[in-house]
């Protein structure tokens, strides 16, 4: 079966989940225990869906490598300071409808194939424009420049750009991760055939 594998932490995925979460965490929300924070990992692939177990104990669930990968993406949100990460397999189908920011090129721990991963930022309008503020658009453009320098292996220039970007970046955790990598690679460069892939050894 070909389907969407979703991994979520905190609650069940629903449309406009982050907007709903903001309302729940506001003073006007009805949630007694605030704040509620959620993370999501989105991936698509072949999965087995159905009742699994014995007659005495059945569980309706989804199984397969795609489910595992979605779960790993959900966990990587903690690493990058993001809320919703999607794989390249999902991004290729939705890039005309949503604003996506490429975050990294990775092989998550417990998986065996690389994927470019993206942060889901916002919807696009009917004309394909950004449904984000001018400041947010500028931030995304600055990040794109920093990330391009990193992927090109220009560690010094990338570090300088990241340090400038950090002053106005809303996600400083993400910037700090790549600044730390640039410092490490500058002192101990990766192999000459480095392909930009970052391999995670721990979940």
C-alpha positions in Angstrom: 0.0 0.0 0.0 1.3 3.4 -0.9 0.5 6.1 1.6 1.6 8.9 3.8 3.6 8.0 6.9 3.2 10.5 9.7 4.9 10.6 13.0 3.7 13.1 15.6 4.7 13.9 19.1 2.2 15.5 21.4 -1.1 15.0 19.6 -2.8 13.6 16.5 -2.0 15.5 13.3 -4.7 17.7 12.0 -5.0 20.5 9.4 -3.4 23.8 10.5 -2.1 22.0 13.6 0.4 24.7 14.5 -2.3 27.4 14.3 -4.5 25.3 16.5 -1.7 24.8 19.0 -1.1 28.6 19.2 -4.8 29.1 20.0 -4.7 26.3 22.7 -1.6 27.9 24.3 -3.1 31.4 24.3 -4.9 33.0 27.2 -8.1 32.4 25.3 -7.5 28.7 24.9 -9.2 26.0 26.8 -6.2 23.8 27.5 -5.7 23.6 31.3 -2.0 22.5 31.1 -0.1 24.9 28.9 2.0 25.1 26.9 1.4 22.2 24.6 4.2 21.6 22.0 4.0 19.3 19.0 6.4 18.0 16.4 5.7 16.2 13.2 7.7 14.2 10.6 6.2 13.6 7.2 7.3 11.0 4.7 5.6 8.9 2.0 6.2 5.4 0.9 4.9 1.8 0.9 3.5 0.8 4.3 1.4 -2.1 5.7 -1.7 -0.8 7.5 -4.2 -3.0 9.4 -4.8 -4.9 12.6 -1.6 -6.5 13.9 -1.3 -8.9 16.8 -3.4 -11.8 18.1 -7.1 -12.4 18.7 -6.7 -11.4 22.3 -4.8 -8.2 21.5 -5.1 -6.4 18.2 -3.6 -3.0 17.4 -4.5 -1.0 14.3 -1.2 0.4 13.1 1.1 1.1 10.2 4.4 -0.8 9.6 7.3 -0.3 7.2 10.4 1.6 6.4 8.4 4.7 5.6 6.9 4.8 9.0 10.3 4.4 10.6 11.7 7.3 8.5 8.7 9.5 9.5 9.4 8.7 13.1 13.1 9.7 12.7 12.1 12.9 11.1 9.8 13.8 14.0 12.8 13.2 16.3 15.1 15.4 14.3 12.9 18.4 15.0 14.5 18.4 18.5 17.9 18.7 16.9 17.1 21.5 14.5 14.7 23.4 16.7 11.9 23.0 14.1 8.3 21.9 14.4 7.4 20.1 11.1 10.0 18.3 8.9 9.2 16.7 5.6 11.3 14.4 3.4 12.2 15.1 -0.2 9.7 12.5 -1.3 6.9 14.6 0.2 8.4 18.0 -0.7 8.4 17.2 -4.4 4.6 16.8 -4.3 3.8 19.9 -2.3 6.5 22.5 -3.2 3.9 24.4 -5.4 1.5 24.7 -2.5 3.7 25.3 0.5 6.7 27.3 1.5 9.5 24.9 2.4 13.0 25.6 3.7 15.7 23.0 3.0 17.3 22.2 6.4 19.8 19.5 5.7 20.8 16.4 3.7 20.8 13.5 6.1 20.7 9.8 6.9 18.9 9.6 10.2 20.0 7.0 12.8 18.2 3.7 12.2 17.7 4.4 8.5 19.9 3.5 5.5 19.1 6.1 2.7 19.8 9.8 2.5 17.1 12.4 2.1 17.0 16.2 1.8 14.8 17.4 4.6 12.7 20.5 4.6 10.9 22.6 7.2 7.3 23.3 6.5 6.9 27.1 6.9 3.5 28.2 5.5 1.0 27.8 2.6 1.5 29.6 -0.6 -1.2 31.8 -2.0 -3.1 31.0 -5.2 -0.5 32.7 -7.3 2.4 30.8 -5.7 3.5 33.7 -3.6 4.6 33.6 0.1 1.9 33.7 2.8 4.6 35.0 5.2 5.8 38.4 6.2 8.5 40.3 4.3 10.8 39.8 7.3 10.3 36.0 7.2 10.9 35.9 3.5 14.1 37.8 4.0 15.2 35.4 6.7 14.5 32.4 4.5 16.6 34.0 1.7 19.5 34.7 4.1 19.3 31.1 5.4 19.4 29.8 1.8 22.6 31.7 1.1 24.2 30.3 4.3 23.2 26.8 3.5 24.5 27.0 -0.1 27.9 28.1 1.2 27.9 25.2 3.6 26.9 22.7 1.0 29.7 24.0 -1.3 32.2 23.3 1.5 33.2 27.0 1.9 33.5 26.7 5.6 35.0 30.1 6.4 32.5 32.0 4.3 29.6 29.9 5.5 30.6 30.5 9.1 30.8 34.3 8.6 27.4 34.3 6.9 25.9 32.2 9.7 27.2 34.5 12.4 25.7 37.5 10.6 22.4 35.6 10.0 22.2 34.6 13.7 21.6 38.2 14.8 18.1 38.2 13.2 17.3 34.5 12.8 14.2 33.3 14.6 15.7 29.8 14.9 19.1 30.3 16.5 19.4 26.6 17.3 19.5 25.8 13.6 22.1 28.4 12.9 24.3 27.2 15.8 24.3 23.6 14.6 25.7 24.6 11.2 28.2 27.1 12.7 29.5 24.3 14.9 29.8 22.0 11.9 31.7 24.7 9.9 34.2 25.2 12.7 34.8 21.4 12.9 35.1 21.0 9.2 37.4 24.0 8.9 39.9 22.4 11.4 39.3 18.8 10.1 37.9 18.9 6.6 35.8 15.9 5.4 37.0 13.7 2.6 37.5 15.2 -0.8 34.4 13.3 -2.2 32.2 14.7 0.6 28.6 14.7 -0.7 27.0 17.0 1.8 25.3 14.1 3.6 25.3 14.2 7.4 25.0 10.8 9.0 23.3 10.7 12.4 24.6 8.0 14.8 22.1 8.6 17.6 18.4 8.9 17.6 
